[in-house]
Amino acid sequence: MISRVAEHCYWMSRYLERAENTARVLEVNQTLLLDFPIPMEQQWVPLLIISGIHDYTGDPDGEAVQNHMTWDLDNPSSIISSISAARENARNIREVISADAWERLNYYYLWINSPGALELYSYNRSEFYNRIKRINQVIYGISEGTMSHGEAWEFYLLGKYLERGCQTARILDVKYHMLLPRTEQIGTPIDNAHWVAILMSCSGYEPFHKQRPGTDPGISVADFLIFDSIFPRSVRFCLNKCLLAAHAISGRPLNRPGNEPEQQLNMLVSWLNLIRIEEVVQSGLHEALTDVIDRTHAIGKAIHGAYFTLGMRQSLGLASISTQSSATLVSLA
């Protein structure tokens, strides 16, 4: 297939997933702060780090950070920027995605740029974030049911699950590392609230308690969010989906990785399948999660180099494009 189409499918799904993840962590954090006293430096700065924003110079208070992560067009990770980028990528491949998916995504793009969205944000912040979360869920549902499940669809899944897996690792790493309570707080309601917030930030609160009833939070949450094989936002689940998509694109069997993305995915998934949470904790949970995040970024760069760069397109005889996808101007993080 044409490399341009593959790139737009991949980035459209990544940006939709990014908008949903940003809305979820903002909503969960706002709710957590209503119930528990948390030091100022641990209230909103971790959310910036989760989103890969390390150069923020504004006030670290709730309204300033939420505005930056929701409405700032100069922030490529903000909700409005993510939805705009997803819509731009979809516009370039209208011949591949279904009319229903395009019309719904365009509708949400027009909505978030309307006074009605800002009004909802002002008087009912929780409902605003819930509506943003539903955008990705609705578009994915429409696309799954109306889009041919060929190579374009596999690139859609590759982008979706790579973004999701990286975000889960980031949320767990940053919140665990920065919000880790003092020794005397372990097992207290504040400690439990932090673990609940981590689960809710990954939509894992209900699945965790259904699978592990009566389990105390703590390291079991990390085990669930990293290694669970059936929870659709665990790191292991997402990277397994990426591996399946990558091999579906190339047509190679799973036990014979060929190009760089397949090789890197295979090594990371194999490591996740073999190691146990006790070993990870012993060697350092923060260090292990940082390694997973770095390797996920490397996989993103390998995908870009294998499928989307001009040199690779020319070597494969694929059509080139005169302008780079707007999505690729953003960090692969």
N, C-alpha and C positions, 0 to 999 in steps of 0.2 A: 504494500500500500504506500501511498505518498507520505513521505516523512512529515510534511507540514500537517497533514490530517492527524497523524499519530501524536504529534506534539501538542496540538490543540486539545485533543481528547484527554490526554494525560494531564495537562494543566487546568483544564476546565474542572475536572473532578478534584484536583488538589485544592483549588481555590474554594470550591463549594465546601469541602471538608474543613478547610481552615476557618471559614466563616462560622460554621457550626461549632467548632471547638472553641473559638474565641468567645462566642456568645455563652457557651456553657460555663466556662471558667469564670467569666464576669458575673454571671448570675449566682453561681455557687459561692463565690467569694463575698458578694454583697450580702447574701443570706447568713453566711458564717459570722460576719462582723456584727450583725444585729444581735447575735446570741452570746458572743464571747468577747471578752476584752483581749485584744491582740496588739502588741507593740506596733507603733506607726511604721517602722521600717519593715515589718513583716506583713503589712496589710495589702498593699497593692504592687510594690516593687516585684515580688515573685511572679506576678502575672505578666509583667513586661519581659522578664527573663524567659518565661515559658514560650512567649511569642517571638523570641529571638531579638528583642529590642534592647540593645545595650547602650544606646547613645541618647536615651531620653533625658532631656534637660529641664522639663517642666516640673511643676509641683507634684510630689508623690501622693497627693490626696486622692480620694475616691472619684470625685467628679472630673478632675483633670485627667486621670489615667483612663477612666471609662470613655471620656470624650475622645482621647487620643486613639484608643483601641477600637472605637466604634465609628467615628465620623471623620478622622483626619485622612484626607486624600494623599497627603505627603507620606503617610505611613503605609507601606505596601502590605502590611499584615492586618490593617484595620478591617472591620467588617465591611464597610462600604467599598473599600479598595478591592477586597477579595471578591465581592459579588460583582463589581464592575469588571474585574479581570476575567472572572468566569464567564460573564455574558459576552465579553469581547472575543474570547476564545470560541465560545459557542457560535457566535455570529459568523466566524470564519469557516465553520464546518456545518453549516445548515443543511448541506446535502447529505450529511452522514447521520446526524442526530434526527430524531423525529420532530415533526411539526409541533406535537403536543409538548415535548420537552422544551423546545425553543420558545414557544408562546408563554409557558409558565415561568421560565427563567427571565424572559424579557419583562413579564409582568412584575416580578419581584424587583428587578432592577429599577423599573419606573417607580415602584412603590417606595423603595428606600431613598430615592431622590426626591420624594414628594413631601409637602408639609405634613401629611398625615403620619408618616413614619416618625418624624421629629416630635410631633404632638404625642404619639403613643409613648415614645421614649421618655418624654417629660413627665407624664402623669401615671404611667404604669410600666416601670422599667422591667419588671419580671415578665409581663406579657410580651413586651418588645423582644426580649431575648428568646423567649419561647417561640415566637414567630420566626425569628432568624434560624433557630435550630430546625424548624420544620421545612425551611426552604431546601436544604440539602436532602432531607429525607423524602420530600415530595419529588424533587427532580430525579433522585436515584430510582424511586419507585416507578415513575413514568418511563424513564430510560430503560430500566430493566425489562419492562413489559412491552416496549414499543420499538426498541433499537435492535438491529441484527447483532447477534452475539459472535461477531467475527473479530478480526484483528483490532479494529477501532474500539470495540467493547473491552478487549483485554487491556489496551492501553488506559482506558477509563478506570478499570479495576486496579491496574498497577499504580496509577497516581493516587487513587482514593486510599488504598491500604498502606502505601508508603507514607503518606501524610498522616494518616491515623495512627499508625504504629509509632512514628517518631513523636507525635504529640503525647501519646500515652506515656512514653518513656520520659519525656520532658516534664510532664505534670507530676509524675511520681518522684522524679529526681529532685526537682526544684522545691516542691512542697515538703518532701521528706527532709531534704537537706537544710532548707532555710527555716522551716516551721517546727523542726524537731524540738520538743519541749525539754525543759530541764529535767534532771533525774527525778526530782520529787514530784513532777507532774505526770510521770508515766502511769497509765492506768486510771487517771482522773478523767472527769468529763471533758476537760479541755483537750487532753491527749486523744480521747476517743473522737471528739469533734473534728480534729485534724484528719484522722483516718477516714471518717465519714465524708469529709469534704473532698478528699482525694478520690474516693469511690464515686461520689456524685459528679465530680469534674469529668470522669470517664464514663458516665452513665452505668456505673457498675454496682451501685448500692443494692438494688433489688436482686440482680443475678447472684451477687456474692452471698447474700443471706439465704437465697433459695438453694444454692448449691452447698453452702457450708453453714447450716442452721446452728445457732448457739456458739459459733466460733468468735473468739475475741478478736477485735481488730489489732493491728500491729503488723508484724512481719507476714502474717497470713494474707493481708491485703496486697503486699508487694508480690507475694507468690502468685496470687490470683491475677493481678494485672500484668505480670510478666509472662507467666508460664501456662496459664489456663488454655487448654486446647480447643474449647468450644465457646468461650466468651468472645464476641466479635470485635472487641476493642483491646484485647490483650496483645502484647508485643508479639508473642509467638504466633497467635492466630493471624495477625495482620501480615507478618513476614512470610508465613506459609502461603497466604493468598497471593502475595507478590511473586513468590517463587513459581506458583502454578501459572500465573498470568504471563510471566516472562517466558516460560517454556511453551505455553500455548502460542505465544507470538512467534517463537523460533521454530516450533515443531519438533524440538529435540526432546528425548525422554528425560525424566527427572534425574535419573542417575548418571546422566552424561551432560553436565553443564558445559556450554561452549563459550559464549562471549563473556565479557567482563561483568556485566550485571548478574548474569546467571551464576558465575563463579562466586562472586561476593555474597549474593543471597544464599547460595548453598552452604557456604562456610558459616554464615551467621545463624541460619536456621539449624544447622547441625549442632552448633554450640548450644543453642537454646534447647534442643531436644535432649542433650546429654547432661547438662549441668543441673544441679538442684539448688533450691533457694538457700539451703544451709551453707553450701559452698560459696554462693554469692555473698551472703551476709558476712561470712568469715573473712573473705578477701576484701570486702568493702562494697556496700550497696551503691553508694554514690559513684565510686570508681567504675563499677560494672555498668551502671546506667549511662554514665558519660561515654563509655566505650561503645555501647549500643547506639547512642545518638550519633557519635562520630562516624561509626560504620554505616549507619543509615544515610547520613549525608553523603558519604563516599559512594554509596549505591546510587543515590540520585545523580551524582556527577557522572557515574559510569553509564547510567541510562541516557543522559544527555549526550555523552560522547559516542555511545554506540548507535543511537537512533536519530539524533536531532542535529548534530553539527553539520556544517556545510561540507567539510571534507569527507565525512562519512557518506553524506547524500550523494556526492559526486562519484565516490568510489563504488557505490552500489547502483549508480545510474538512475537515482531517484530525482524527482523534480525538486529544484531549489526554490526558495522564496526570496523576494526582494527585500522584505522587511522582516525582522525577527519578531516572533511572537511576543506580545507584551508581557506574557507570563515569565519568559525566560530572562527578563531583565531583573527579576527578583531573585534573591539568594535561594539556592536549592535547599537551604535549611528548613 
